[in-house]
Amino acid sequence: MPAQCDNTRFVQDQAHYAQQFAHRHVPYGQHLDLPEHICGMVVHVYRAQQSRSGRHGYFLMSVAGGTTPIRIVSNLDEMRAPAWPWVKVGDQVEVQGRYYYDGPNRQGVDWTHHGTSRQWPWPGFVSVNGQRYQ
């Protein structure tokens, strides 16, 4: 996991996967996961949603050098944070987590909480205007 924001690496990783899978579908369950540490600005906030793995908050952030905003997923049941939403449009954010690429319209960063697992060894976080939530 990069120790600091590395937007250049993220944009390169995103472009690589977009190019690699431009003409074929990523088979279900075979996603590509990379540790990423990025910084940017919140451009949209979604309401929280319940899924099989718990309650999640979602927002889009723009990343300098990127062409489209990236979806950030936060497991609200795992995070030590106030009630959702704790981000708003225009906030500066720093995010550490797992970049997943399931296809051009199915990509984002999750594992933004303090927990780890056998499948994902790095704890994540979201820092909003300098306030860190894990």
C-alpha positions in Angstrom: 0.0 0.0 0.0 1.5 3.4 -0.9 2.3 5.5 2.2 1.0 8.7 0.5 -1.5 9.6 -2.1 -0.4 8.4 -5.5 -2.9 9.6 -8.0 -0.6 9.0 -10.9 -0.3 5.3 -10.1 -4.1 5.0 -9.7 -4.8 6.7 -13.0 -2.2 4.4 -14.7 -3.8 1.3 -13.1 -7.3 2.4 -14.1 -6.2 3.1 -17.7 -4.3 -0.3 -17.9 -7.4 -2.2 -16.8 -9.7 -0.2 -19.1 -7.4 -1.0 -22.0 -6.9 -4.7 -21.1 -10.6 -5.3 -20.8 -11.9 -2.9 -23.5 -13.0 -5.7 -25.8 -13.9 -8.5 -23.4 -16.0 -8.9 -20.2 -14.4 -9.6 -16.8 -15.9 -12.9 -15.7 -18.1 -12.7 -12.6 -16.1 -13.3 -9.4 -12.7 -12.6 -11.1 -12.1 -9.1 -10.3 -8.8 -7.3 -10.3 -7.9 -5.9 -6.9 -5.1 -3.4 -6.2 -4.1 -1.4 -3.1 -4.5 2.3 -3.8 -4.0 5.5 -1.9 -5.6 8.5 -3.6 -6.6 12.1 -3.0 -9.3 14.3 -4.6 -12.6 16.0 -4.2 -16.1 14.7 -3.5 -18.3 15.4 -6.6 -21.5 13.4 -5.6 -22.8 11.7 -2.4 -25.4 8.9 -2.5 -27.7 7.7 0.3 -26.6 4.7 2.4 -27.8 1.3 1.1 -28.1 -2.1 2.8 -26.4 -5.1 1.1 -25.6 -8.7 2.1 -22.4 -7.5 3.7 -23.9 -4.6 5.7 -24.8 -1.0 5.4 -22.7 1.0 3.0 -22.2 4.7 2.1 -21.1 5.7 -1.4 -19.7 8.8 -3.0 -17.9 9.8 -6.1 -14.5 11.6 -6.0 -12.5 13.2 -8.8 -8.9 12.3 -8.9 -6.4 14.7 -10.5 -5.4 13.3 -13.9 -8.3 11.0 -14.0 -11.0 11.2 -16.7 -14.0 10.1 -14.7 -14.9 10.2 -11.0 -14.3 7.0 -9.0 -16.9 5.4 -6.7 -15.8 5.1 -3.1 -17.6 2.5 -0.9 -17.5 2.6 2.9 -18.9 -0.2 5.0 -20.7 1.9 7.6 -21.1 -1.1 10.0 -17.3 -1.4 10.2 -16.2 2.2 10.2 -15.7 4.4 13.2 -17.5 7.4 11.8 -20.6 9.6 12.5 -24.0 9.0 10.9 -23.9 8.9 7.1 -23.4 11.1 5.2 -20.1 12.4 6.7 -18.9 13.8 3.3 -20.4 16.5 1.1 -19.8 17.8 -2.4 -16.6 19.9 -2.4 -14.9 18.1 0.5 -11.2 17.2 0.0 -10.7 13.5 0.7 -7.9 11.1 1.0 -8.8 7.4 0.5 -6.9 4.2 1.1 -8.4 0.9 0.1 -8.9 -1.7 -2.5 -9.4 -0.7 -6.1 -11.6 -3.2 -7.8 -12.3 -3.4 -11.5 -15.2 -5.6 -12.6 -15.7 -3.6 -15.9 -15.8 0.0 -17.1 -19.0 0.7 -15.3 -18.3 -1.5 -12.3 -15.2 -0.2 -10.6 -14.4 1.7 -7.4 -12.5 1.7 -4.1 -13.7 -0.3 -1.1 -12.1 -1.8 2.0 -12.0 1.8 3.3 -12.3 0.7 6.9 -9.9 -0.4 9.6 -10.5 -4.2 9.1 -8.5 -6.7 7.2 -9.0 -10.3 6.1 -7.2 -13.2 4.5 -8.2 -11.8 1.2 -7.3 -8.2 1.9 -4.3 -7.5 4.3 -4.3 -3.7 4.3 -6.5 -1.5 6.6 -8.2 1.4 4.8 -9.5 4.8 5.7 -11.3 7.9 4.4 -9.9 11.3 5.5 -12.4 14.2 5.0 -10.9 17.7 5.2 -8.2 16.2 7.5 -10.6 14.2 9.7 -9.9 10.5 9.4 -12.6 7.8 9.5 -11.7 4.1 9.7 
